[in-house]
Amino acid sequence: MNHIMIFESFLNGKVICYHGTGNKTSDYMNIFKNGFKIGTGANYGPGIYSFYNIEDLINDSFYSKLTIIESEIINLDKFLITSPSTAKEIFGKFDIFDQVSRIMGETWARHNIDEIRKIEEDISLPFVLLDKGRYSREDSPEFKRKKSVLGKELKGWIFDEGHKRDSVWVVCYDEKYIIPKRYSTDLGKTWKKPTD
């Protein structure tokens, strides 16, 4: 597929992102030892939340107080990128219909043109489009993923919130796609690998 060929030439086939976690050594070393685990938060669905740009994390009043873990997204298959500049950077173009066709299938996309237009117009999706099952914030991640199309079809989402804030976010709905590589306890001035 064309998007995969473009992606493979981007950063050697990897997307780098930045996640804030607790400052205790056990907090971040546990991620390196056992991998990321999807938590209970669900503002944009149950997943691993990271910043696409380290500057966005450093400038955030909450996340800048945490230990930063630099990670790689190792596969963009079934990722939705609704940040136009980021989509162009990674895929070479910004085409929501093409992206949704990859995720949901061409037949589904052709029969849901109105739903796809909602993605192009509103940050509230992919829930409008892909998440027909509802759940509450208190439900377990496992329950949310069983009930939600997000956990079955959409593997990740890279987006900005437009007029609300300029940060670009990465939400990885499948934790196997995000691999922690190194960490920084001083806002990215120095980096260490877990083996150091």
Secondary structure, DSSP 4 states (H G I P E B T S, - for coil): -HHHHHHHTSGGG-EEEEEEE-SSHHHHHHHHHH-----S--TTSSSEEEESSHHHHHTSTTGGGSEEEEEEE---TTEEE--HHHHHHHHSS--HHHHHHHHH-HHHHHTTHHHHHHHHH-TTTTHHHH--S---TTS-HHHHHHH-GGGTT--EEEEE-TTS---EEEEESSGGGEEEEEEESSTTSS-B-TT-
